[in-house]
Amino acid sequence: MSLENPHTLPLHGGDLIAAEARYGIPRAQWLDLSTGMNPRPYPVSGLPDDAFQQLPYLLPELVGAATQYYGQSDGIPLSGSQACIEVLPQLLPDLPVLVPEIGYQEHRQHWLRAGRMVVDYPSQDHQAMLTCIDQALAQNPHQHLLVINPNNPSGLCIAPEKLQQWARQSRGYLIIDEAFMDVMPDGSVLGNYVEPNMVVLRSFGKFFGLAGIRMGFAFAEASILAAIDEKLSLWRVNGPAQHIAIQALKDIEWQQTALQRIQADHDATLTLVSEAMALLVDARLTTDTPLFFGYTMNKTSALKVHECLAQCGVLVRFVELPDGEGMLRFGLMCGDDTDGQKKLASALKTTVSTINGA
Ligand SMILES: Cc1ncc(COP(=O)(O)O)c(C=O)c1O
């Protein structure tokens, strides 16, 4: 398989089935750093039998727990924020949409699929991003604006005050994807900065480490929520997922411990990776958020590093960037996972000597 063709790599992180098929390493043997999820999931226990037996009508307790946790009412549960990303472009007025050049690509794909005009703004350089959006909205306020905050994978953040200002300036909708915001809650627009033309998406799977249960939330004005609701299927959030989310959203003690552990896991993972990256000529740390960090280098080197690590059973995420560059995004490993640490250290050592010796 060609190293030069990034399209042969899995489209999304965490695809160990594709990784197993491609590299012949059984799923259970991978150290998967290709997602931005908390590596210590919320411990699921004590689900009532009726969570499995009854049709999953929306539990008022879930809405209550979400209102409390996000500091915002007017939200609806989704089977992952992806569910809303897929339908939203069909529901909002037909205006051009400003999207980040680098960012979770599902947004762009679904706006294009809905036949909408998509206009890129830079999303690797903070000042360039602000200037471009300011100018675009000043020239034509009749545009939607999509912001991934913090951006995955570039890590750029936009202050909630600025988002509020853009929402007030825009005659379209401001869609804010806060999938990774739980670890920096002061950056959220929810609570204090929401405007009627905002649609805010939250992912449950990242911070709670439970992407598999498919849970997320959308916050917006009532007419938009009703349109989303109508578009999505009946009983769309399964019963076990609802019960797990109620427990997790209310478990403040777990959340506080998780924030500290994420910081420790981040530091342990970054320490190991940065020692190796320092030995590669053009690798530089360009993204650093609590749940993932990224090294940018030329695209060929990035693909080679990706490949070498994968052959050693360590999966990271390759992201193609403009100007012949590529980024490797690393998620977190548990800092006290000694086997994982050994595996990563040895994979990095092999990778560095392969690349520098080549
Ligand atoms: C920025 C961003 N938004 C949304 C999603 C969708 O996540 P989910 O559907 O699990 O909430 C992802 C998934 O990786 C993401 O990276």
The ligand as an SDF file (V2000), in Angstrom:
LIG
                    3D

 16 16  0  0  0  0  0  0  0  0999 V2000
  -14.7180   17.8500   16.3470 C   0  0  0  0  0  0  0  0  0  0  0  0
  -15.6460   16.6750   16.3800 C   0  0  0  0  0  0  0  0  0  0  0  0
  -16.9650   16.8950   16.4190 N   0  0  0  0  0  0  0  0  0  0  0  0
  -17.8420   15.8900   16.4850 C   0  0  0  0  0  0  0  0  0  0  0  0
  -17.4190   14.5760   16.4790 C   0  0  0  0  0  0  0  0  0  0  0  0
  -18.4600   13.4810   16.5460 C   0  0  0  0  0  0  0  0  0  0  0  0
  -18.4270   12.8650   17.7980 O   0  0  0  0  0  0  0  0  0  0  0  0
  -19.6750   12.1240   18.4450 P   0  0  0  0  0  0  0  0  0  0  0  0
  -20.6260   11.8030   17.3420 O   0  0  0  0  0  0  0  0  0  0  0  0
  -19.1170   10.9100   19.0740 O   0  0  0  0  0  0  0  0  0  0  0  0
  -20.2800   13.0680   19.4440 O   0  0  0  0  0  0  0  0  0  0  0  0
  -16.0530   14.2960   16.4300 C   0  0  0  0  0  0  0  0  0  0  0  0
  -15.5780   12.8940   16.4280 C   0  0  0  0  0  0  0  0  0  0  0  0
  -14.4080   12.6080   16.4520 O   0  0  0  0  0  0  0  0  0  0  0  0
  -15.1440   15.3790   16.3930 C   0  0  0  0  0  0  0  0  0  0  0  0
  -13.8150   15.1820   16.3620 O   0  0  0  0  0  0  0  0  0  0  0  0
  1  2  1  0
  2  3  1  0
  2 15  2  0
  3  4  2  0
  4  5  1  0
  5  6  1  0
  5 12  2  0
  6  7  1  0
  7  8  1  0
  8  9  2  0
  8 10  1  0
  8 11  1  0
 12 13  1  0
 12 15  1  0
 13 14  2  0
 15 16  1  0
M  END
$$$$
